[in-house]
Amino acid sequence: MNLPSTHPLVDGRTTNAPLIRAFRGERPEITPVWFMRQAGRSLPEYLKLREGIGMLDACLRPELASEITLQPVRRHGVDAGIFFSDIVIPLRLAGVDVDIVPGVGPVLGEAVRTPAQVDRLVSSPLTDEAMAPIREAVALTVAELGSTPLIGFAGAPFTLAAYLVEGRPSRDHLAARTMMHADPASWARLTEWAADVTGAFLRGQVLAGASATQLFDSWAGSLSRADYIKHVAPSSERALSHVKDLPVSVVHFGTGTEHLLTAMHDVGADVMGVDYRTPLDKANRLLGGTVPLQGNIDPALLAAPWPVLEAHVRDVVVRGRSAPAHVVNLGHGVPPETDPAVLTKIVELVHSLSA
């Protein structure tokens, strides 16, 4: 399927943007930079806009979600907007009882652990009608971004399934990993459903105007390589198959996933996000020197003295030069307490190093 004629990649607005070129494996004149979780979190204008509004409600109000997506682009001069959303939004749109509890994270009305619960869940797909507020928010955002690309965002099937089975955030995802082995048939049905839900969520964003996508597997690092390949990779590949016919680059990112980098790439990713634990030159070697990389400034250093942070950013850029192409990012997301001026300074530094 071709993209709509008004899509930024079709009408030329973002076709040659530095970020899009880097995702294609080229080396643009400047090294592009954006930050995961740049939309919101640390910006005072975001906090003011969100006063009295729940996280998931904010994501589902098109004008509000669009404005939050645009705020860091205006303030920092980053080379991409990342669509303001949450990994559980597709679950909410598919009818799952889930909310974000402050200080806790996503909490479900009930954990999904039995075959009967899985049966009830998989009978509720993500419909085209339910995607309407997402499409509207993307369209509003793209109209304002001009030549700056928008990156579509979704959580990977394993991370969604882990939340569904655990019922809330978990450090070891024991219930999810138990179900994976104790009831592999239910696990497969659950992750296939999650793949179709998150795949439809990604596809809707792309057709509405996103110029690239990122699949974020927050919890994949808790898995062994063997478990990932057998029990998770098929669903991630299924999720990405929803956008495979569209000419957009796919970034795949997880935390604590050095042992999974090649397996995560093999599910259909074009670009690999690398967390702060793995130096980019090492990641490049692991991936055979053929894959564009994204990353991987340590978020903890954002609060360090500038000379310390500057040296670290310079090191990240140098190591990134070993890869075919490199998009500078954090090795995870922006912490809420980050000074926004520091992020702006990093963007200026990265762009100056490119020159």
Protein Blocks (a to p, Z undefined) as FASTA:
>chain_A
ZZdfkbmklnommmmgmklmmmnopacfbdcdddehkggjjlmklmmmmgopafklmmmm
mklmmmmmmmmmmmnopabdcddddfklmmmmnopacdddehibpcdfbdcfbfklmmmm
mmmccdfklmmmmmmmmmmmmmmnomaccddddddfklmmmmmmnopacfklmmmmmmmm
mmmmlmmmmmmmmmmmmmmmmmmmmmnopabdcdddfklmmpcfklmmmmmmmmmmmmmm
mmmmpccddddddehilmmmmmmmmnopabdcddfklcfklmmmmnoopaccedjddfkl
mmgcfklmmmmmmmmmmmmmmpmbdcdddfbdcdfklcfklmmmmmmmmmmmmZZ
